[in-house]
Structure formats: structure tokens, C-alpha cells
Amino acid sequence: MSVTHPAWALLPWLVALLTMGLIVRLSPQADAPGRFATLDGLRGHLAFTVFMHHGVIWYFFLRSGVWTAPPSGFYNHLGQTSVALFFMITAFLFTTRLLDSAGRPIDWLRLYVSRVLRLTPLYLVAMAILFTLCGELSDWHRQVPARELRQSLRQWLGFTIGGIPNVNGVPHTFTLIAGVTWSLAYEWLFYAALPCLALLMRRQVPLWLAALGLLAALGIWSHHKEGMMFVAFGMGGIAAWLARQPRFQGWARGGLAPWCVLALVGGTVATTGTAYSWPTLGALGLAFALVASGCTLFGALTSRLSRRFGDLGYGLYLLHGLLLSATLHFAVGTSRAARWSDAQHWGLLTALAAPLVLLAHLAFRWVEHPAMQQTDRLVAWWRARRR
């Protein structure tokens, strides 16, 4: 089979789910499904498909030296469609929060503290790993002027909002983390624009916050102007409105909804090569709205395994590139990996599935969850200081 045959994706995915099942069994925790349990169950699967997307990109990068979309609509969608759905999830959740806030003020301080604590701690861990890899690849000798090195470190620590430079002269530095940080810049753009969106929805917002948010959003937008990303956010916002309509909710929870979701997603993957077009995002947006409104895909998304897998979504997304590149550079060797057959390459991806899930589990348990638990304490501390 060709390296881009869809059947290859079943192997690492199966290993990942078996590993997750073992973690659920050995590390049980009380079920606490969120308000949108289907979305909780979706995140992990989306993040893991991005791993396979980048795994295929690595196959061609090792042979050509060019990091580009894979020559396969299926594997291209595993990355692009997953990221588009991540944007829809973000927009859905926060638009829902704004819709729910009618008649009562939004706690903006808590909202932004929660976002910082959600995204930043594990990101800093990922940056520490990235900088260590760069150090190893440059033999721990400074290869560029100190000013250039400091500037590159600042840009990476700033979620690459201002650019994705090479670090210490290491070529293609972004490949070490599979370039995933670009999407986080769009996440921050959306969070910055939230006060302005709230004003448009006639919610209570301090004008200074709306002005500051607008300036921040425009600053990020000046570096990140891909219009289709904003369409994906828009689809998530529309889904938040649809999910409040009783008739649409009834349809989403009916027997035909799972088949509609599978047809919409399967049809776009089978007939298009990219997620970033109006028709494709429209179809994906409708499928997402059905899932967000209660379609469980025959119970798969609300199973305990999927919901626990969803907890690992950010770690799977942020750390898979580092695991891939560290393995290829230091355990296998890129020149050797470039000579591997298609089966050997997928054998490596399959072998990395279990360590990736375990790594993401440890990251959630030791970094992400403890940080998120500090939200209330940090908000209370800040407010006490301001009195």
C-alpha cells in the first residue's frame, strides 16, 4: 500500500485507543461530563488525527526537504479539518457563554485568567523541549548573534504571534514541533476579539476592555490574515445559535443525525482536497452543529474512553510534533528514516502512538489540570491586591 493509503491510519489510532482504554482502567476517575459532552469526546480524536497528518508530511519532508501538505486529500483533511473543527469548538463555547450572559455581567477577569492558565503552562513546557532540541541540533554552541537568538526565543514564547523564526540557526525549526503553534495565534486573536463580539451582542463590557481587545486583535491579525480561519470561527458561532433552537436540537438527537454527520464529513473528505473553502467549511459547520447540539455518533463521543481521550487533546496536539522530531532526529536518524519503506514509516507512527498518549496523559495530570485548578485562587488573589 502507498504511504497515503487511508487504511494505514487505522493502526496508530487503534493503538492509541487501546492505550487510552488501559489508562482509563488503571487511572479511574469520577465521571463528570461537561455541558457539551459530545465536544469533550471529540477533542482527543481530532488532535490524534493531526498527529497522523504530520506523520505523513514527515515522510515526504525526509525525502524532499520541503514541508508542505501531503499529496493526499484524506491526510490533508486529517490536519486541516481537525484544526477547523477546533476553531469551531472555541467559537461555539465562548459564543454560548456570551449568549448565556444576557442580563448578567461577564466575569472578564476570570475568563482571561482561565485562558492563560489553560494554554500557557503546557506551552512553556513544549517550548523548553523545543529549545532543548535546538540546543542539541546546534551542539549547544551559539550559531547566530545574541540579539537574533533572543528575538527568536521571544517570538516562540509569544505563541509565534509575530512569526516563526529559526532558533540558533537550526534550519526548519518549526518542523520540530510540526508547526502547530500557528493555530494558537488564531485562538488568542479570537479571545482578544471577544469583548467586541460581546458589544455587538449587546452585552455589558467595559469600553476600555473592548478597546484593548480590539487593539490586540488587530495586532495579531496583522500577522495572521487567513480568512478561512475566521469562517471556521463563524461556523462555530452559528452552531452556538442553532444549538439553542429546540427543533434543531431534536433533529441532532434523532436517529438520522449520525448518518448526516458521517455523510457530510465523509463527503467533503472524499470529494475535496482541502478544508479551507466556503463549501467545505459550510458542510463541516453543519456537521459540527449537529454534534454540538447532541449528536453522539452512536454513543462514541460520549463514551468514557472518548471523554477521557478528549482531556488529552491539547497535549496530543502540542506535543506530538516534538515526539516525532526527537525520535526521527535522535533515535532513528533522519538519513536512515528517509530510506525506510512505507510500511516501516507507518510502523514508527504506530509505535509512537502509545508513548504519545501516555505523554499527553502525564502532561494533563501534572501540568494542565493543576494549572486550571488555580483559576479561582489567582482571580481572588488579584482582586484582593486591587482593593
Order of alpha helices (4+ residues) and beta strands (2+ residues): alpha-alpha-alpha-alpha-alpha-alpha-alpha-alpha-alpha-alpha-alpha-alpha-alpha-alpha-alpha-alpha-alpha
